[in-house]
Amino acid sequence: MIFGLPLTAWGSWIAHGIQRDRRDQEQVKLQTAFFKILEETDGQITPLALSMTTGLSGEKTREFLDQKAKEFQANFEVDAQGDLFYRFNLRGGINRLEASDS
């Protein structure tokens, strides 16, 4: 019992670290794919496109996109087929940065 309790605590600490590393890797994967798709599509992205790129569930990608939409004031639009997509204003951010540098 004297040896078991510290070993159990140590094992739990390692398992927690592994889970945290996986979450961090998932976030990096999402961020990288998110910005790449935005660059390629001039700021338009769908949950399906991000999910297909990252391999993550639709629910996780929608949560991520909802968070980014709030963070960057994105618009939601529906195309002719009824598909929902997010539109991020890439040009507005660049223009504001250029104006502030002048």
C-alpha positions as a printed Julia matrix, in Angstrom:
102×3 Matrix{Float64}:
   0.0    0.0     0.0
   2.86   2.37    0.77
   4.29   1.87   -2.73
   0.96   1.47   -4.52
  -0.49   4.87   -3.73
   2.46   6.94   -5.03
   2.7    4.74   -8.14
  -1.02   5.18   -8.81
  -0.74   8.95   -8.42
   2.29   9.02  -10.72
   0.45   6.91  -13.32
  -2.57   9.21  -13.16
  -0.34  12.25  -13.63
   1.25  10.67  -16.72
  -2.16   9.72  -18.17
  -3.42  13.27  -17.61
  -0.34  14.64  -19.4
  -0.94  12.35  -22.37
  -4.57  13.47  -22.64
  -3.51  17.12  -22.45
  -0.93  16.55  -25.2
  -3.59  14.97  -27.42
  -5.93  17.93  -26.9
  -3.12  20.34  -27.68
  -2.23  18.43  -30.86
  -5.9   18.43  -31.88
  -6.08  22.21  -31.42
  -2.91  22.76  -33.46
  -4.28  20.52  -36.21
  -7.57  22.43  -36.23
  -5.89  25.86  -36.22
  -3.52  24.92  -39.05
  -6.27  23.45  -41.23
  -8.61  26.34  -40.43
  -6.17  29.04  -41.55
  -5.08  27.05  -44.62
  -8.66  26.58  -45.8
  -9.45  30.27  -45.17
  -6.47  31.29  -47.31
  -7.45  28.92  -50.11
 -11.13  29.94  -50.16
 -10.82  33.68  -49.51
 -12.35  33.38  -46.04
 -15.17  30.88  -46.68
 -15.31  27.58  -44.77
 -17.82  24.84  -44.01
 -17.8   22.44  -41.07
 -17.61  19.55  -43.53
 -14.49  20.92  -45.24
 -12.71  21.37  -41.93
 -13.87  17.99  -40.65
 -12.67  16.25  -43.83
  -9.29  17.96  -43.58
  -8.71  17.22  -39.91
 -10.53  13.91  -39.53
 -12.34  15.22  -36.47
 -16.05  14.85  -35.79
 -18.54  17.29  -37.23
 -19.6   18.29  -33.73
 -16.05  19.27  -32.7
 -15.44  21.18  -35.92
 -18.75  23.08  -35.58
 -17.89  24.03  -32.0
 -14.47  25.21  -33.15
 -15.94  27.23  -36.04
 -18.6   28.77  -33.78
 -15.84  29.86  -31.4
 -13.74  31.33  -34.23
 -16.79  33.04  -35.73
 -17.38  34.86  -32.45
 -13.69  35.65  -32.05
 -13.3   37.09  -35.56
 -16.88  38.36  -36.15
 -17.58  36.0   -39.05
 -20.87  35.91  -40.93
 -23.0   32.84  -41.54
 -24.36  32.35  -45.03
 -26.4   29.72  -46.86
 -25.63  28.87  -50.48
 -28.1   27.92  -53.24
 -28.04  24.26  -52.16
 -28.92  25.18  -48.58
 -25.44  24.49  -47.17
 -24.33  26.64  -44.23
 -20.88  28.17  -44.36
 -18.9   30.69  -42.39
 -17.44  33.77  -44.08
 -14.45  35.44  -42.44
 -13.43  38.89  -43.64
  -9.76  38.44  -44.54
  -9.39  41.73  -46.41
 -10.76  43.91  -43.62
  -8.1   42.71  -41.2
  -5.31  43.32  -43.68
  -6.55  46.79  -44.57
  -6.82  47.77  -40.91
  -3.29  46.55  -40.25
  -1.91  48.45  -43.24
  -3.71  51.62  -42.13
  -2.37  51.35  -38.58
   1.2   50.93  -39.88
   0.98  54.21  -41.84
